[in-house]
């Protein structure tokens, strides 16, 4: 039996870089995070063009049953003492879950249900995070280097950012001991 061997896409575990074709890249800048940080005045003092995080994902067909694969690279830093974070979202199809794999850096995964109950999980190289359906999620970089995480989720899940327009129930700020968790 002669079969062609195909080289699949690859991820560089240390950097989170995806290789293979095609890869779609999305950049989120400070200007895109209006209303996300607790201190709006501090947010406005940042360069609006400053890149906060990027997402690279494999361009995948979207039929029912297919999966997206992507890597988030979240810069280190703070705004008004609050650590840089991703926008965070529920899935439009709330029953859809997701899996995160920590690649590099250190941070937290903030998980919150529709009732506003929140919990945090430590994200580091090698960590595995099962995000159940009906759960909003956000990455927070508490380290001093980029936080990289690989995610796998159903292509039909969609993103619902509007449901969290009032913010998450928990915020994480830099402190002398590393970080402080505050209830919003």
Wavefront OBJ file of the C-alpha trace (Angstrom):
o trace
v 0.000 0.000 0.000
v 1.430 3.348 -1.045
v 0.047 6.284 0.874
v 1.153 9.872 0.715
v 2.334 11.196 4.034
v 1.028 14.676 4.737
v 2.775 17.048 7.117
v 0.023 18.445 9.378
v 0.068 21.939 10.868
v 2.375 22.298 13.854
v 2.638 24.403 16.986
v 5.950 25.473 18.491
v 5.214 24.704 22.139
v 7.661 27.279 23.551
v 6.410 30.218 21.462
v 2.893 29.205 20.493
v 3.573 29.872 16.802
v 1.369 27.897 14.421
v 2.810 26.735 11.125
v 0.973 25.257 8.205
v -1.446 26.751 5.770
v -3.600 28.614 6.074
v -3.284 30.450 9.406
v -5.611 33.336 10.260
v -4.289 36.029 12.621
v -6.299 38.509 14.700
v -4.756 41.318 16.729
v -6.511 42.979 19.661
v -5.174 46.421 20.548
v -5.769 48.570 23.605
v -8.368 50.625 21.656
v -10.413 47.438 21.161
v -10.761 46.904 24.925
v -12.943 49.903 25.799
v -14.910 49.085 28.958
v -12.899 45.940 29.717
v -10.489 47.337 32.336
v -11.812 48.583 35.685
v -9.994 51.941 35.468
v -11.262 53.710 32.338
v -8.971 56.716 32.903
v -5.869 54.497 33.040
v -7.052 52.671 29.906
v -7.356 55.995 28.041
v -3.749 56.929 28.924
v -2.390 53.914 27.000
v -1.345 54.070 23.369
v -4.527 52.937 21.571
v -2.392 51.080 18.989
v -0.616 48.991 21.630
v -1.056 45.270 20.932
v -2.465 43.448 23.970
v -3.002 40.006 22.463
v -2.974 38.086 19.221
v -4.814 34.959 18.193
v -3.579 32.727 15.388
v -5.860 29.944 14.268
v -5.955 27.330 11.595
v -8.452 28.177 8.851
v -10.897 25.313 9.288
v -14.096 24.461 7.410
v -17.058 25.132 9.696
v -19.520 22.245 9.372
v -21.168 20.760 12.447
v -18.631 18.551 14.224
v -15.511 20.431 13.062
v -13.032 22.002 15.483
v -11.079 25.253 15.511
v -7.498 25.254 16.822
v -5.894 28.522 17.854
v -3.164 30.030 19.999
v -3.573 33.172 22.099
v -0.469 35.200 22.965
v -1.299 37.702 25.712
v 1.298 40.378 26.497
v 2.479 41.074 30.034
v 1.515 44.388 31.607
v -1.112 46.262 33.559
v -3.615 49.056 33.102
v -4.525 50.863 36.303
v -2.858 48.011 38.206
v -5.116 45.405 36.537
v -3.265 42.708 34.630
v -3.669 42.528 30.859
v -6.456 40.170 29.896
v -8.465 38.925 26.962
v -11.936 40.296 26.342
v -13.547 37.045 27.482
v -16.764 35.545 26.226
v -19.542 33.015 26.468
v -20.182 30.892 23.399
v -23.219 31.854 21.323
v -24.198 28.207 21.518
v -23.886 28.068 25.284
v -23.705 24.261 25.478
v -20.386 24.204 23.584
v -17.226 23.655 25.668
v -13.575 24.373 24.945
v -10.146 23.093 25.993
v -7.118 25.271 26.767
v -3.545 24.007 27.002
v -0.958 26.253 28.685
v 2.114 26.618 26.449
v 4.300 29.240 28.143
v 4.187 32.070 30.636
v 2.082 32.284 33.784
v -1.411 33.518 34.325
v -4.951 32.669 35.218
v -8.023 31.386 33.429
v -11.133 33.106 34.762
v -14.264 30.975 34.438
v -17.758 32.293 35.203
v -21.223 30.816 34.871
v -24.404 32.681 33.909
v -25.230 33.264 37.592
v -21.956 35.189 38.052
v -20.167 32.499 40.059
v -16.481 32.690 39.179
v -13.367 30.621 39.735
v -9.720 30.920 38.693
v -7.345 28.242 37.396
v -3.568 28.642 37.205
v -2.246 28.619 33.616
v 1.358 27.565 32.957
v 3.310 25.418 30.499
v 1.640 22.007 30.463
v -1.609 22.962 32.207
v -4.852 21.574 30.753
v -8.162 23.377 31.229
v -11.542 21.844 30.412
v -14.025 24.685 29.973
v -17.547 23.301 30.258
v -20.471 24.583 28.245
v -22.417 27.526 29.710
v -19.145 29.001 31.031
v -17.599 32.353 30.122
v -13.813 32.411 30.009
v -10.958 34.919 29.954
v -7.157 34.687 30.135
v -5.214 36.970 32.503
v -1.426 37.345 32.279
v 0.008 37.633 35.813
v 3.607 37.095 34.657
v 6.282 39.236 33.090
v 6.477 37.420 29.730
v 3.733 36.648 27.201
v 1.155 34.060 28.282
v 0.524 31.562 25.472
v -2.318 29.056 25.414
v -3.566 26.710 22.704
v -7.343 26.330 22.454
v -9.594 23.789 20.734
v -13.320 24.512 20.338
v -16.255 23.586 18.085
v -16.494 25.687 14.932
v -20.229 26.148 15.571
v -19.726 27.585 19.097
v -19.536 31.281 18.156
v -18.651 34.098 20.560
v -21.013 36.194 22.680
v -19.179 39.229 24.078
v -22.342 41.275 24.709
v -23.484 39.008 27.561
v -20.458 40.227 29.540
v -20.830 43.940 28.781
v -21.105 44.540 32.537
v -17.833 42.689 33.097
v -16.784 39.551 34.923
v -17.455 39.130 38.662
v -13.719 38.995 39.461
v -10.767 41.238 38.607
v -7.068 40.540 39.155
v -4.625 43.298 40.132
v -0.871 43.351 40.644
v 0.216 43.411 44.300
v 3.371 43.028 46.377
v 2.617 39.300 46.712
v 2.116 38.805 42.971
v -1.585 39.388 42.489
v -4.762 40.235 44.340
v -8.208 38.951 43.380
v -11.007 41.486 43.819
v -14.730 40.985 43.414
v -16.254 43.527 41.054
l 1 2 3 4 5 6 7 8 9 10 11 12 13 14 15 16 17 18 19 20 21 22 23 24 25 26 27 28 29 30 31 32 33 34 35 36 37 38 39 40 41 42 43 44 45 46 47 48 49 50 51 52 53 54 55 56 57 58 59 60 61 62 63 64 65 66 67 68 69 70 71 72 73 74 75 76 77 78 79 80 81 82 83 84 85 86 87 88 89 90 91 92 93 94 95 96 97 98 99 100 101 102 103 104 105 106 107 108 109 110 111 112 113 114 115 116 117 118 119 120 121 122 123 124 125 126 127 128 129 130 131 132 133 134 135 136 137 138 139 140 141 142 143 144 145 146 147 148 149 150 151 152 153 154 155 156 157 158 159 160 161 162 163 164 165 166 167 168 169 170 171 172 173 174 175 176 177 178 179 180 181 182 183 184
